[in-house]
Amino acid sequence: MEALKGGPGGFEVLYTTPTGKAAHVLRTRVSRWDADVRACTLHQVLAAARRRSDQKFSNVSALVVDEFSMVPLEVRLLLSSFLL
């Protein structure tokens, strides 16, 4: 994790999960290695992507999606536009 975030040009990582409870569990577990962990639901990211004026996730460089294989193709395309 430090390799992603550390040093100049490091990434701001955002973890996403299908549910709020899963986001809480992920935040708790990842905080052992990363005290500044950000975890939210996939729905929050999609809502921000639809509202281009929303700056909540504007500094995100890497998006980690829990259970990504379960995400429909249409949603994957929306997520890819989020990081552009």
Beta strands, then each sheet from edge to edge (+ up, - down):
strand 1: 13-17
strand 2: 39-41
strand 3: 62-65
sheet 1: 2+ 1+ 3+
end
